[in-house]
Amino acid sequence: MRFAPALATLAAVAALLSGCSSSPLSPTSGPTAAAVPANGTSLAPADFAGAVKLPNTVLVDVRTPAEFASGHLAGAINIDVEAADFASKAQALDTTKTYAVYCRSGNRSKTAMSMMVQLGLSPVYDLAGGINNWKSAGGEVVN
């Protein structure tokens, strides 16, 4: 019992430290990953934020142009996976680059990732849970 006040203080300090993050997740600032993720990998928001900062990485939003306009990750290009010209646009991408793909919830990005790999692009990885998960994790979105 005599340690109860000290334990309560330590618990409060730990809660404050773990609950505060120094900055929101960003594709342009913060820590960079040590290595390119494996081809076909789905990454949690924090891991995705670090990986997209690696050199020669292209961030691709595969949602519709309207969804893209409503808010996207900074630096992303938009190639709608459901558009008839997706394959031709993806085929025109630089095969020497790494592609980080995301959509709203993670479903369309898996489809896009598979198609991109079939077209010879590699490595390609996606954001698990899409931009919804990104926002829930405190990630920055721009218009």
Backbone as JSON, one array per atom type, in Angstrom:
{
  "sequence": "MRFAPALATLAAVAALLSGCSSSPLSPTSGPTAAAVPANGTSLAPADFAGAVKLPNTVLVDVRTPAEFASGHLAGAINIDVEAADFASKAQALDTTKTYAVYCRSGNRSKTAMSMMVQLGLSPVYDLAGGINNWKSAGGEVVN",
  "N": [[0.81, -1.19, 0.0], [2.04, 1.2, 0.62], [3.37, 1.87, -1.64], [1.52, 2.64, -3.43], [0.88, 5.44, -4.11], [3.19, 6.15, -5.6], [3.12, 4.28, -7.68], [0.74, 5.03, -8.91], [1.44, 7.57, -9.84], [3.49, 6.88, -11.65], [1.98, 5.37, -13.48], [0.27, 7.35, -14.49], [2.1, 9.07, -15.77], [3.13, 7.31, -17.7], [0.81, 6.85, -19.21], [0.35, 9.42, -20.24], [2.65, 9.77, -21.81], [2.48, 7.65, -23.66], [0.1, 8.19, -24.93], [0.43, 10.49, -26.34], [1.44, 11.72, -29.4], [4.18, 12.93, -31.26], [3.79, 14.04, -33.77], [1.4, 14.0, -36.49], [0.77, 11.13, -38.63], [2.52, 11.13, -41.68], [3.1, 11.27, -45.2], [5.26, 12.68, -46.0], [6.87, 13.69, -43.97], [8.66, 12.88, -40.93], [9.82, 9.69, -39.6], [11.75, 7.52, -41.77], [11.42, 4.4, -43.43], [13.6, 1.54, -43.05], [14.01, -0.23, -45.12], [12.77, -1.25, -48.37], [9.46, -2.43, -48.5], [8.38, -5.87, -48.83], [7.26, -7.22, -51.94], [3.8, -7.05, -52.59], [2.99, -6.72, -49.98], [0.89, -5.74, -47.25], [0.68, -2.87, -45.39], [0.6, -1.49, -42.08], [-0.63, 1.76, -41.04], [1.49, 3.41, -39.81], [3.83, 2.07, -40.62], [3.51, 2.19, -43.38], [3.65, 4.96, -43.74], [6.36, 5.39, -43.18], [7.57, 3.86, -45.17], [6.79, 5.04, -47.62], [8.41, 7.2, -47.83], [10.83, 6.41, -48.75], [13.47, 6.58, -51.2], [12.68, 6.84, -54.71], [10.03, 6.01, -54.58], [6.67, 5.86, -55.5], [3.61, 7.23, -54.73], [0.4, 6.02, -54.98], [-2.94, 6.68, -55.4], [-5.74, 4.82, -55.76], [-8.42, 5.31, -55.97], [-11.55, 6.79, -57.11], [-11.56, 9.8, -59.19], [-13.2, 11.75, -57.94], [-13.25, 10.89, -55.27], [-10.54, 11.14, -54.7], [-10.24, 13.93, -54.95], [-11.65, 14.73, -52.74], [-9.97, 14.38, -50.63], [-6.7, 13.3, -50.03], [-3.54, 11.53, -49.7], [-0.61, 13.44, -49.24], [1.3, 14.23, -52.07], [0.45, 12.11, -53.61], [-0.44, 10.39, -56.66], [-3.23, 10.02, -58.85], [-4.77, 7.18, -60.02], [-7.39, 5.65, -61.15], [-8.51, 2.55, -60.26], [-10.81, 1.32, -61.1], [-11.4, 2.4, -63.52], [-11.64, 2.2, -67.09], [-9.21, 2.57, -68.37], [-7.21, 1.86, -66.59], [-5.26, -0.27, -66.69], [-3.69, 0.47, -68.93], [-2.67, 2.93, -68.08], [-1.26, 2.12, -65.79], [0.58, 0.42, -66.96], [2.19, 2.24, -68.24], [3.73, 3.25, -66.25], [6.89, 3.76, -64.56], [9.07, 1.1, -64.47], [11.24, 0.92, -62.8], [10.69, 2.02, -60.41], [9.3, 2.02, -57.04], [6.08, 1.18, -55.85], [3.59, 2.51, -53.82], [0.46, 1.84, -52.81], [-2.93, 2.86, -52.29], [-6.4, 2.88, -51.23], [-9.83, 3.43, -50.37], [-10.65, 1.57, -48.36], [-8.97, -0.61, -48.53], [-9.63, -2.7, -50.2], [-9.83, -2.18, -53.05], [-7.2, -1.42, -53.46], [-5.8, -3.78, -53.16], [-6.63, -5.18, -55.43], [-5.61, -3.45, -57.41], [-2.87, -3.61, -56.8], [-2.31, -6.29, -57.4], [-2.86, -6.31, -60.18], [-0.91, -4.49, -61.05], [1.47, -5.79, -60.42], [1.22, -7.99, -62.16], [1.58, -6.61, -64.5], [4.25, -6.18, -64.48], [5.35, -4.44, -62.63], [7.24, -3.85, -59.74], [8.81, -3.46, -56.63], [5.47, -3.53, -55.23], [3.3, -2.35, -52.83], [0.67, -2.08, -50.33], [-1.61, 0.04, -48.4], [-2.86, -1.15, -45.54], [-6.25, -1.39, -44.78], [-6.74, 1.0, -46.0], [-7.31, 4.54, -46.76], [-9.14, 5.18, -44.84], [-8.28, 3.8, -42.55], [-5.82, 5.04, -42.3], [-6.58, 7.71, -41.65], [-7.87, 7.19, -39.21], [-5.7, 6.49, -37.69], [-4.56, 8.9, -37.31], [-3.42, 10.08, -39.51], [-2.26, 12.48, -41.93], [-4.2, 14.25, -44.35], [-4.66, 15.75, -47.49], [-6.23, 18.24, -49.64]],
  "CA": [[0.0, 0.0, 0.0], [2.82, 2.43, 0.68], [3.85, 2.16, -2.99], [0.37, 3.01, -4.27], [1.0, 6.78, -4.72], [4.25, 6.14, -6.6], [2.62, 3.52, -8.82], [-0.27, 5.86, -9.57], [2.17, 8.61, -10.56], [4.14, 6.25, -12.8], [0.95, 5.01, -14.44], [-0.19, 8.58, -15.13], [3.16, 9.52, -16.67], [3.17, 6.38, -18.83], [-0.37, 7.11, -20.04], [0.57, 10.66, -20.96], [3.69, 9.57, -22.82], [2.04, 6.75, -24.73], [-1.06, 8.75, -25.6], [0.79, 11.69, -27.1], [2.42, 11.51, -30.47], [4.81, 14.21, -31.56], [3.22, 14.58, -34.99], [0.53, 13.03, -37.18], [1.4, 10.36, -39.7], [2.65, 11.92, -42.9], [3.92, 10.66, -46.24], [6.36, 13.58, -46.36], [7.75, 14.0, -42.85], [8.76, 11.82, -39.94], [10.83, 8.66, -39.86], [11.76, 6.76, -43.02], [11.68, 2.96, -43.24], [14.98, 1.11, -43.31], [14.08, -1.0, -46.36], [11.55, -1.33, -49.17], [8.66, -3.6, -48.11], [8.29, -6.97, -49.78], [6.22, -7.12, -52.95], [2.51, -7.6, -52.19], [2.77, -6.55, -48.56], [-0.06, -4.74, -46.74], [1.34, -2.25, -44.24], [-0.14, -0.64, -41.14], [-0.38, 3.17, -41.37], [2.81, 3.92, -39.42], [4.83, 1.44, -41.49], [3.28, 2.74, -44.71], [4.18, 6.33, -43.71], [7.81, 5.31, -43.26], [7.99, 3.25, -46.44], [6.59, 5.92, -48.78], [9.48, 8.21, -47.85], [12.05, 5.85, -49.36], [13.72, 7.09, -52.55], [12.09, 6.17, -55.87], [8.71, 5.48, -54.27], [5.56, 6.63, -56.05], [2.39, 7.02, -53.96], [-0.7, 5.94, -55.94], [-4.31, 6.59, -54.9], [-6.47, 4.11, -56.82], [-9.84, 5.63, -55.87], [-12.09, 7.62, -58.2], [-11.12, 11.19, -59.12], [-14.01, 12.48, -56.95], [-12.74, 10.51, -53.94], [-9.21, 11.74, -54.6], [-10.43, 15.36, -54.73], [-12.21, 14.96, -51.4], [-8.88, 14.27, -49.66], [-5.74, 12.25, -50.37], [-2.23, 11.66, -49.08], [0.25, 14.41, -49.92], [2.23, 13.69, -53.06], [-0.12, 10.97, -54.34], [-1.03, 10.54, -57.98], [-4.51, 9.31, -58.89], [-5.06, 6.29, -61.13], [-8.6, 4.94, -60.73], [-8.43, 1.14, -60.59], [-12.06, 0.88, -61.71], [-11.52, 3.03, -64.84], [-11.3, 1.32, -68.22], [-7.82, 2.77, -68.79], [-6.27, 1.61, -65.5], [-4.14, -1.1, -67.12], [-2.78, 1.22, -69.81], [-1.97, 3.93, -67.25], [-0.31, 1.41, -64.94], [1.64, -0.1, -67.83], [3.06, 3.36, -68.6], [4.55, 3.64, -65.09], [8.31, 3.41, -64.58], [9.3, -0.19, -63.82], [12.36, 1.0, -61.86], [10.19, 2.65, -59.18], [8.51, 1.27, -56.07], [4.74, 1.77, -55.81], [2.81, 2.42, -52.59], [-0.9, 1.98, -53.31], [-4.0, 2.86, -51.28], [-7.76, 3.21, -51.65], [-10.64, 3.84, -49.22], [-10.68, 0.59, -47.27], [-7.98, -1.66, -48.74], [-10.07, -3.7, -51.19], [-9.4, -1.81, -54.41], [-5.73, -1.38, -53.55], [-5.34, -5.17, -53.37], [-6.87, -5.45, -56.86], [-4.63, -2.66, -58.17], [-1.55, -4.17, -56.54], [-2.22, -7.53, -58.18], [-2.77, -5.95, -61.6], [0.36, -3.82, -61.29], [2.51, -6.83, -60.4], [1.06, -8.73, -63.41], [2.11, -5.77, -65.57], [5.71, -6.11, -64.36], [5.8, -3.46, -61.64], [7.64, -4.49, -58.5], [7.82, -3.87, -55.65], [4.23, -2.81, -55.03], [2.7, -2.68, -51.54], [-0.49, -1.23, -50.09], [-1.96, 0.51, -47.07], [-3.9, -1.99, -44.94], [-7.38, -0.6, -44.3], [-6.89, 2.19, -46.83], [-7.24, 5.89, -46.2], [-9.95, 5.2, -43.61], [-7.38, 3.38, -41.47], [-4.83, 6.12, -42.21], [-7.2, 8.81, -40.89], [-8.1, 6.71, -37.83], [-4.4, 6.47, -37.02], [-4.07, 10.27, -37.18], [-2.67, 10.46, -40.71], [-2.59, 13.72, -42.64], [-4.86, 14.18, -45.65], [-4.72, 17.06, -48.14], [-7.22, 18.35, -50.73]],
  "C": [[0.85, 1.25, 0.0], [3.4, 2.8, -0.68], [2.74, 2.66, -3.92], [0.5, 4.41, -4.86], [2.07, 6.82, -5.82], [3.81, 5.39, -7.85], [1.59, 4.32, -9.6], [0.4, 6.95, -10.39], [2.85, 8.04, -11.8], [3.13, 5.87, -13.88], [0.44, 6.24, -15.19], [0.83, 9.1, -16.13], [3.22, 8.62, -17.9], [1.98, 6.61, -19.76], [-0.2, 8.38, -20.85], [1.57, 10.48, -22.09], [3.21, 8.69, -23.96], [0.88, 7.32, -25.51], [-0.74, 9.96, -26.46], [1.76, 11.3, -28.2], [2.93, 12.88, -30.87], [4.25, 14.84, -32.82], [2.32, 13.55, -35.65], [1.32, 12.26, -38.23], [1.41, 11.19, -40.97], [3.47, 11.17, -43.93], [5.13, 11.51, -46.62], [7.28, 13.93, -45.21], [7.71, 12.87, -41.83], [9.77, 10.78, -40.35], [10.63, 7.95, -41.2], [12.07, 5.31, -42.71], [13.12, 2.63, -43.6], [15.11, 0.39, -44.65], [12.74, -0.98, -47.07], [10.77, -2.57, -48.72], [8.63, -4.66, -49.21], [7.11, -6.76, -50.72], [4.93, -7.76, -52.45], [2.17, -7.44, -50.73], [1.69, -5.5, -48.29], [0.52, -4.2, -45.45], [0.37, -1.46, -43.38], [0.22, 0.81, -41.43], [1.01, 3.69, -41.0], [3.92, 3.35, -40.3], [4.74, 1.98, -42.91], [3.87, 4.15, -44.79], [5.7, 6.33, -43.82], [8.29, 4.82, -44.6], [7.84, 4.21, -47.62], [7.65, 7.01, -48.88], [10.77, 7.69, -48.48], [12.22, 6.4, -50.77], [13.07, 6.22, -53.61], [10.75, 5.51, -55.59], [7.65, 6.43, -54.8], [4.3, 6.23, -55.26], [1.2, 7.1, -54.91], [-2.03, 5.74, -55.21], [-5.14, 5.97, -56.01], [-7.99, 4.31, -56.72], [-10.29, 6.46, -57.07], [-11.54, 9.03, -58.09], [-11.91, 12.01, -58.09], [-13.54, 12.16, -55.53], [-11.38, 11.16, -53.69], [-9.33, 13.23, -54.27], [-10.96, 15.67, -53.34], [-11.16, 14.85, -50.3], [-8.01, 13.08, -49.99], [-4.44, 12.47, -49.61], [-1.37, 12.6, -49.91], [1.21, 13.7, -50.86], [1.68, 12.54, -53.89], [-0.55, 11.37, -55.75], [-2.31, 9.7, -57.98], [-4.63, 8.5, -60.18], [-6.2, 5.38, -60.67], [-8.56, 3.49, -61.2], [-9.7, 0.63, -61.28], [-12.29, 1.52, -63.09], [-11.05, 2.06, -65.93], [-9.84, 1.42, -68.63], [-6.79, 2.5, -67.7], [-5.04, 0.82, -65.98], [-3.17, -0.34, -68.0], [-2.02, 2.28, -69.03], [-0.93, 3.26, -66.37], [0.87, 0.88, -65.76], [2.63, 0.99, -68.22], [3.95, 3.81, -67.43], [5.97, 3.09, -65.21], [8.55, 2.11, -63.81], [10.48, -0.17, -62.85], [11.94, 1.62, -60.52], [9.49, 1.63, -58.29], [7.16, 1.96, -55.97], [4.03, 1.44, -54.5], [1.38, 2.78, -52.94], [-1.89, 2.04, -52.13], [-5.33, 3.22, -51.92], [-8.53, 3.66, -50.41], [-10.49, 2.87, -48.06], [-9.67, -0.55, -47.41], [-8.37, -2.69, -49.77], [-9.57, -3.39, -52.59], [-7.88, -1.78, -54.54], [-5.16, -2.78, -53.73], [-5.5, -5.56, -54.84], [-5.82, -4.73, -57.71], [-3.22, -3.23, -58.02], [-1.34, -5.43, -57.37], [-2.06, -7.24, -59.67], [-1.41, -5.34, -61.92], [1.51, -4.83, -61.32], [2.44, -7.65, -61.69], [1.61, -7.94, -64.6], [3.62, -5.56, -65.48], [6.23, -5.07, -63.4], [6.12, -4.19, -60.33], [8.81, -3.71, -57.91], [6.6, -2.93, -55.61], [3.69, -3.27, -53.68], [1.54, -1.73, -51.29], [-0.68, -0.91, -48.62], [-3.11, -0.34, -46.54], [-5.01, -1.09, -44.39], [-7.59, 0.7, -45.03], [-6.82, 3.51, -46.09], [-8.11, 6.02, -44.95], [-9.09, 4.83, -42.41], [-6.31, 4.44, -41.22], [-5.36, 7.26, -41.35], [-7.42, 8.41, -39.44], [-6.81, 6.71, -37.02], [-3.8, 7.88, -36.88], [-3.3, 10.75, -38.38], [-3.19, 11.72, -41.36], [-3.22, 13.43, -43.99], [-4.92, 15.6, -46.2], [-5.8, 17.05, -49.23], [-6.57, 18.94, -51.96]]
}
